[in-house]
Amino acid sequence: MRTHVGPPPSAAAEGRGPTSASGNIYRVRTALALIAALALVGLTTFVALSVGANATTVGFAYLILILAISIYSGLTVGLVSSIAATACFNYFFMPPVGRWTIAEPANWVALVSFFIASLIASRLVVQARTQAANAEARRKEVETLAAERERLLEERSHLEALRESDALKTSLLRAVSHDLSTPLTAIGLQIERLQRQVDPKTLADLAEQTFRLRRRIESLLAMARLEAGNFIPRPEPTPPADLFRAVREHLPLVTSLRVEVSDDCPDVLADPSLALEVLVNLVENAYRASPQNSMIELLAYPYDNRVRLEVLDRGGGIGESDTARRGLGLEIASSFAEANGGEVTLTNRPGGGAVARVDLRAAILPAATEAPES
């Protein structure tokens, strides 16, 4: 296997752009390494002559030096150093000393063996460096594959979350079907009664069930448009009194309704249609959970730099059964409140009943400027 070191010859010969620059840097580094290697060979020779070392000791010293040079400078510099060390070994330490000739055949064997050993050692060192570089490349590749595996695991987790979301939507649809089946069943029973006898109470019940069904479907459709991104909330300053008045208009069956807005209550900054849907669903939940002719209260007041709207009833409070009964309306109200930058909380009311709180942003209006005196 041939090992090519440095830039491609054709690119270096053409001398174009970054390839030529990198080739020049490589040649300069190689030249400096070669000068340093030859200097080390000369220094080793000088030290060996100074201490009177024998040929065997000097041979091992040269061999160790060539190994070190090959490790740090590569095969080319190692080969040149091997030739230089062999020449110095022959001239200064092989008899006859100070001459290039070799008198005894055994010395030829020793010199050739030294040269071959240095070449093989240099080659082995370069191979070891190449294997180390390949091992490092494989390590980086393994790290890359591990990172890719982590990314795939994250994507898998995301897919699992999507599946859980689909399961949640399925549960919601089941709750919707259950919540809608009650008024539909009631409508069917009332129609059967109408076929035999028509009385005002029956007609009133039928109207109430029909109205509830229509309101629920409208709310669900509005929530679907909001989640699909087909509806973008447009917040604007809205007086709570106007919202409460609209609640009365949308829920004509809820006759026992008391409204109270504090004098220092600012406007809410919300999309009026979504804020109205929040209140309508909460009031309808309170109406369904309350005894007949029980008073439902609507309060509005400032709270912690926001506006708090409350729906209070005298029903059975918040228990497991009541929470299930309020579930769909509460889910719709929470979604619309979050779209307005607010939140809905549900708690028990002192003395019995429940309190549904809606915290919305307060509309900060610019202060009115006084006209200058003439």
Secondary structure, DSSP 8 states (H G I E B T S, - for coil): -----SS-HHHHHHT-HHHHHHHHHHHHHHHHHHHHHHHHHHHHHHHHHHHT--HHHHHHHHHHHHHHHHHHH-HHHHHHHHHHHHHHHHHHHSSSTTSS---SHHHHHHHHHHHHHHHHHHHHHHHHHHHHHHHHHHHHHHHHHHHHHHHHHHHHHHHHHHHHHHHHHHHHHHHHHHHHHHHHHHHHHHHHHHHH---HHHHHHHHHHHHHHHHHHHHHHHHHHHHTT------EEE-HHHHHHHHHHH-TT---EEEEE-TT---EEE-HHHHHHHHHHHHHHHHHHS-TT--EEEEEEEETTEEEEEEE--SS-S-HHHHHHHHHHHHHHHHHHHHTT-EEEEEE-TTSSEEEEEEEEB------------
